[in-house]
């Protein structure tokens, strides 16, 4: 008998696939990518979120779906609701916040990548210095 495992994601839960791989739910919310999270909710049968995250995304009442299951049409309804409640200034602010947060995440990733490369180089044996003692 096969069983389906439903993954209820919290703010610290990390995605293991997709465009936002290795990012936590909170980081995705900070990037203002609510659409990505809603898409995951409506189009991946085994992904759900804790009630506070669903409420923050606006997935309440008629917009919730039975899990495990998918409903791409409901995602289109959610997008109409989400973008219909947003004015032009908010769209501009969300776009600038998204790019700033993305740059910050990339800077952190580059810093850690450089740091790990530096640590690897320091552990390697220097070239042309095979003898550590004095020669007679």
N, C-alpha and C positions, 0 to 999 in steps of 0.2 A: 504494500500500500504506500503510495507516494504522499508525502506531506508537503505543503507549501509553507515556507517560512516567511512571515511578514516582518520587514525591517522597519521599525518605528525609529526615525532619526531624531536625535536631540540636537541642541545647538553645537555641541562638541563633536558630533558624528562627522566622519570624513567620507566623502565620495571616493570610490575606488575605481571609477571608470567615467568616461565622458569628457566634455570640455573642462569641467571643473574638478578634474581628478586631483586628489591630494589636498583639496580645500574643504574646510569644515562648513557646516551649514551657516554658522555665524559669519564666517568670512564671506560667504556668498551673499548673505543679507547685507553685510557692510559694503559690498560692491554694488548694491542695489540691483541684484539680479533675481528679483522675485519671480520673474517670468520663467527663468530656468527651473527654479524650485517647483513652481506650479506645473510646468511641463512634466517634470519627473513624477509628480504626484498623480497626474491624470493619465500618463502614458506608460508608466512602469507598474506592473501589477503588484509587485512585492515591496514597493516603497511607499511609506507613509511618514507623517511627522507627528510630533507631540502636539497636543491641543493648543498650547500657547503659540507655537509656530504657525499652525493652520490659521489661528485667529489673526496673527500678524500679517499673513498672506491674504487674508480676506476670504478664506475658504471656510465658510460657515453656512449653516442652514441649507438652502437648496443647492449650494455649490459643492457640498461634500458628496463623495461617492462611496459605494460599498467596496471595501478592500478585503481580500485581494481581488483586483479587477482594474479595468481601464475604461476611460470614457473620453476620447479625443474631442468629441463635440462639446462636452462640458468645459474643456480647456478653452475652446473658442468663446464660450459664454463668459468664462472668467476673464479673458483678455478684454472683452468688450466692457465688462464691469470695471476692471482695473484701470484701463486707459481712459475710460469715460469719466472717471472721477478725478482725473489729473488735469490741471491747467497747464498752459504753455510754459510758464515760469518754472513750475515744479519739474517739468520734463528737462529743461535746460540745466537746472541744479542737479538733478539725478544723473544726467550725462556727465557733468564735470566731476561729480563725486566718484562716479564709477571709474573714470580715467585716472584720477588721483590715487584712488585705492589700488587700482591695478598696477600703477607705477611703483607704489610702496611695496607691494607684494613681490614684484619683479626685482626691486633693489635688494630686498631681504634674501631672495633666492640666489641672486648673483653674489652677494656677500658670502653666503654659506658655501656656494660652489667654489669661490676663490679660496676661502679658508680651508676647505677640504683638499684642494689641489696643493696649497702651500704645505699642509701637513704631510702629504704624500711625498713631496720633493724633499722635505727635511729628513724623512726617514730613509731615503735612498742613499746609497753609498756614493760619495763624490768620485767623479771620473779621475783616472790617472793617480789615484792614491790607494793603491792596493796594499802597500806596506805601512804598518802603523809604527813599527819600531825602527831604530837606527840600523843601517847596514854596516858591516865591518869591512 
